[in-house]
Amino acid sequence: MGTQASTLNERVAAVLDLIRPAVQADGGDIEFVDVTEDGVVQIRMHGACVGCPSSDMTLRIGIERTLRERIPEVKSVEAVA
């Protein structure tokens, strides 16, 4: 059970590493926090992403879509404080 969870975490972290340069190019950053048992990826937004009106769209359209396409277990993405 624990091995599968860590494997999912590793896969999510690897996909976020692919996305991170685009977010950093806009002066922000994303931090992987956790994946819940029901497939919700929790991330923390940093830098220019904090308070940016586009950050929610970036989260939903860019990050969530990419994660769901590459990792079927991912159901959604949420930003946490």
N, C-alpha and C positions, 0 to 999 in steps of 0.2 A: 504494500500500500504506500509506504513512504517513498519508495523508489519511483513510482509512477508520478507522485506529486512533485518530487524534485526534478524529474525529467520534464514535466510540463513547465515548471518554473524556469528551467534552463532554456527550453524552447522559446518561451515568451521573452526572456531576457535577450536571447540571440536576435529575435525579430526587432525588438526595441533598439538594439544596437545598430540595426540597419536603418531605422527611421531617425535615430538621434542626430546624425549630421545635418539633415534638412531642418530640424527644429533649432539646432545650434546656429545654423546660418542666419536665422531670424532673430538671434540674440537670446534664445531661451534654452531650456533643457528639460528632459523628462527623466524621472527616476522611477524604476520599477519597485513597487512596494510588495505586492502579493497577488496570488490568484486564489479566489475563494473556492470552496468545494463545488459551488454551482456554476463555475466558469466565468466569474467576473474578475477581470484584470484590474487591479488598483494601481494607479500611477500618481506621482506627484509632479506638478508642473513647477518649473523654476525660471528665474530670470525674467526676460521680457514676456514670457507666457503668462505670468501671474497678472491677473487683471486685464489681460488683452482680450478685446471683444472677439477676436478670431480664434482664441484658444479652444473654445467649445467646439467650433467647427473643425479645427485641426484634430481634436480628440476624436470626434465622431466620424468624420469623413476619412481622415488620413490614418490615424493610429488604429481605431477600432476595425475599420474595413480591412486593413492590411493584416492585422492579427487574426481576424476571423477567416480570411482567405487561406492563410498559411497554417492555422492551428484550429481544426474543427471544434475542439473542446471549449474554445473561447466563445462565450455567449455575448459579452459586452465589456466595455471599458468604462471605468469611472475615475475621476480625479478625486484624490483625497487630500486633506490639509496636512 
